[in-house]
Amino acid sequence: ELAVVNCVDTINLGAICASGLTGLAAASAGVAQAGTGLWLACDLGQRKIIKKPLNLVRGIDSKTGLVTGLMSGGSSPLGRRLAAVAEEHMAKVQHQFETPEEAFKSQAEEHIAKLKRQFKTPEDAFKSIGYNMDDTSAPWRSLKEPEVDLQKLSSLVEERSEHTVGGLFGSSGTCSN
């Protein structure tokens, strides 16, 4: 809703109110989730039948890191295998580039080189996705651009007359009032 407010030259109080209500609903969902966590930790988790095993697991984890490691797939959120591959790749390329832009440019150049090896001409690349540039009667060549309705286009930028706009809680003025 805030995009509506920020992208036009009038104040749309209905959109502002709707945005506030959306935020309120999202915050309420967060409070409900936090309440569930509080209930689990402070009520259910304090019962002897649950608290003793939890304390045992907490003690094992604090000494070994085993449970935390298992839950995160290893020492990295990527998992052991992907983390090892990522670290190996970073070690290879880390010293090659001074900025992320240089790394991106290098990667783009590699992809372009691969495409040049795969296709002899740009036309061959387009043929591989179904566009024959040599076919003068291809259906896509006869497509026309839609005509622009200048009346509609000009209405997007015209000044509004002085009136009130109905809002969520009744009528509210606009910026031009």
C-alpha positions as CSV (number, residue, x, y, z in Angstrom):
1,E,0.0,0.0,0.0
2,L,2.8,2.4,0.7
3,A,3.9,2.3,-3.0
4,V,0.5,3.9,-3.8
5,V,1.3,6.7,-1.3
6,N,4.9,7.3,-2.4
7,C,4.4,7.2,-6.2
8,V,1.6,9.8,-6.7
9,D,1.3,13.5,-6.0
10,T,-1.7,13.2,-3.6
11,I,-2.1,12.0,-0.1
12,N,-4.1,8.8,-0.1
13,L,-5.1,8.5,3.5
14,G,-7.0,5.2,2.8
15,A,-3.8,3.7,1.5
16,I,-1.9,5.0,4.6
17,C,-4.5,3.5,6.9
18,A,-4.5,0.2,5.0
19,S,-0.7,0.1,5.3
20,G,-0.9,0.7,9.0
21,L,-3.5,-2.1,9.4
22,T,-1.4,-4.5,7.4
23,G,1.6,-3.7,9.7
24,L,-0.7,-4.2,12.7
25,A,-1.8,-7.6,11.4
26,A,1.8,-8.6,10.7
27,A,2.8,-7.6,14.2
28,S,-0.1,-9.5,15.7
29,A,1.1,-12.6,13.9
30,G,4.6,-12.1,15.3
31,V,3.2,-11.7,18.8
32,A,1.1,-14.9,18.4
33,Q,4.3,-16.8,17.3
34,A,6.3,-15.3,20.2
35,G,3.5,-16.3,22.6
36,T,3.7,-19.9,21.3
37,G,7.4,-19.9,21.9
38,L,6.9,-18.5,25.5
39,W,4.4,-21.1,26.3
40,L,6.7,-23.9,25.0
41,A,9.7,-22.6,26.9
42,C,8.1,-21.4,30.1
43,D,5.2,-23.8,30.6
44,L,5.6,-27.0,28.7
45,G,9.4,-27.0,28.7
46,Q,9.5,-26.6,32.5
47,R,7.8,-30.0,33.2
48,K,10.2,-32.5,34.6
49,I,9.5,-35.1,32.0
50,I,10.7,-32.6,29.3
51,K,13.1,-30.5,31.2
52,K,15.5,-33.3,32.2
53,P,16.1,-34.6,28.6
54,L,16.4,-31.0,27.4
55,N,19.1,-30.2,30.0
56,L,20.9,-33.4,29.1
57,V,20.9,-32.5,25.4
58,R,21.9,-28.9,26.2
59,G,24.9,-30.2,28.3
60,I,26.0,-32.5,25.5
61,D,25.8,-29.8,23.0
62,S,27.7,-27.2,25.1
63,K,30.6,-29.6,25.4
64,T,30.6,-31.1,21.8
65,G,28.5,-28.9,19.6
66,L,27.0,-32.1,18.2
67,V,23.3,-31.1,18.3
68,T,23.9,-27.6,16.9
69,G,26.1,-29.1,14.2
70,L,23.5,-31.7,13.2
71,M,20.7,-29.1,13.2
72,S,22.6,-26.7,10.9
73,G,23.9,-29.4,8.6
74,G,27.5,-29.0,9.9
75,S,29.4,-26.0,10.9
76,S,27.9,-24.0,8.0
77,P,24.3,-23.3,7.1
78,L,25.2,-24.6,3.7
79,G,25.9,-28.1,5.0
80,R,29.3,-29.8,5.1
81,R,29.6,-30.6,1.4
82,L,28.5,-27.2,0.0
83,A,30.4,-25.3,2.6
84,A,33.6,-27.2,1.6
85,V,32.9,-26.5,-2.1
86,A,32.2,-22.8,-1.4
87,E,35.4,-22.4,0.7
88,E,37.5,-24.1,-1.9
89,H,36.0,-21.8,-4.7
90,M,36.5,-18.7,-2.6
91,A,40.1,-19.6,-1.9
92,K,40.8,-19.9,-5.6
93,V,39.2,-16.6,-6.7
94,Q,39.5,-14.4,-3.6
95,H,42.9,-12.9,-4.5
96,Q,42.0,-12.5,-8.2
97,F,39.6,-9.6,-7.9
98,E,39.6,-6.3,-6.0
99,T,35.9,-5.6,-6.2
100,P,32.7,-7.6,-6.7
101,E,32.1,-5.8,-9.9
102,E,35.4,-7.2,-11.3
103,A,34.3,-10.7,-10.2
104,F,30.9,-10.3,-11.9
105,K,32.5,-9.0,-15.1
106,S,34.9,-11.9,-15.2
107,Q,32.1,-14.4,-14.7
108,A,30.0,-12.7,-17.4
109,E,32.9,-12.9,-19.8
110,E,33.3,-16.6,-19.1
111,H,29.6,-17.2,-19.9
112,I,29.9,-15.2,-23.1
113,A,33.0,-17.2,-24.2
114,K,31.1,-20.4,-23.5
115,L,28.2,-19.2,-25.7
116,K,30.6,-18.3,-28.5
117,R,32.0,-21.8,-28.3
118,Q,28.5,-23.3,-28.4
119,F,27.1,-21.2,-31.2
120,K,28.8,-20.0,-34.4
121,T,26.6,-17.0,-34.8
122,P,24.0,-15.0,-32.8
123,E,21.4,-16.4,-35.3
124,D,22.3,-19.9,-34.2
125,A,21.8,-19.0,-30.6
126,F,18.3,-17.6,-31.4
127,K,17.5,-20.7,-33.5
128,S,18.2,-22.8,-30.4
129,I,15.3,-21.0,-28.6
130,G,12.9,-21.1,-31.5
131,Y,13.6,-17.9,-33.4
132,N,14.8,-18.3,-36.9
133,M,16.2,-14.8,-37.9
134,D,16.5,-15.9,-41.5
135,D,12.8,-16.8,-41.8
136,T,11.2,-13.6,-43.3
137,S,7.7,-15.0,-42.8
138,A,8.1,-16.1,-39.2
139,P,4.9,-15.4,-37.1
140,W,6.8,-13.2,-34.6
141,R,7.8,-10.8,-37.4
142,S,4.2,-9.9,-38.1
143,L,3.4,-8.9,-34.5
144,K,2.5,-5.2,-34.2
145,E,3.2,-3.0,-31.2
146,P,0.0,-2.0,-29.5
147,E,-1.3,1.4,-30.2
148,V,-0.9,4.0,-27.4
149,D,-4.2,5.5,-26.3
150,L,-3.0,9.1,-25.8
151,Q,-6.2,10.1,-24.0
152,K,-5.5,7.4,-21.3
153,L,-1.8,8.3,-21.2
154,S,-2.5,12.0,-20.6
155,S,-5.1,11.2,-17.9
156,L,-2.3,9.6,-15.8
157,V,-0.5,13.0,-15.4
158,E,-3.4,15.5,-15.4
159,E,-4.2,17.6,-12.4
160,R,-7.2,16.5,-10.3
161,S,-10.0,18.8,-9.6
162,E,-10.6,19.9,-6.0
163,H,-12.8,17.3,-4.4
164,T,-12.5,14.8,-1.6
165,V,-11.7,11.2,-2.0
166,G,-13.5,8.6,0.0
167,G,-11.1,6.9,2.4
168,L,-11.2,3.9,4.8
169,F,-12.9,5.9,7.6
170,G,-14.8,8.5,5.5
171,S,-13.8,11.3,3.3
172,S,-10.3,12.9,3.5
173,G,-8.7,15.7,1.6
174,T,-6.0,15.4,-1.0
175,C,-2.7,17.4,-1.2
176,S,-4.3,19.8,-3.6
177,N,-7.0,20.8,-1.1
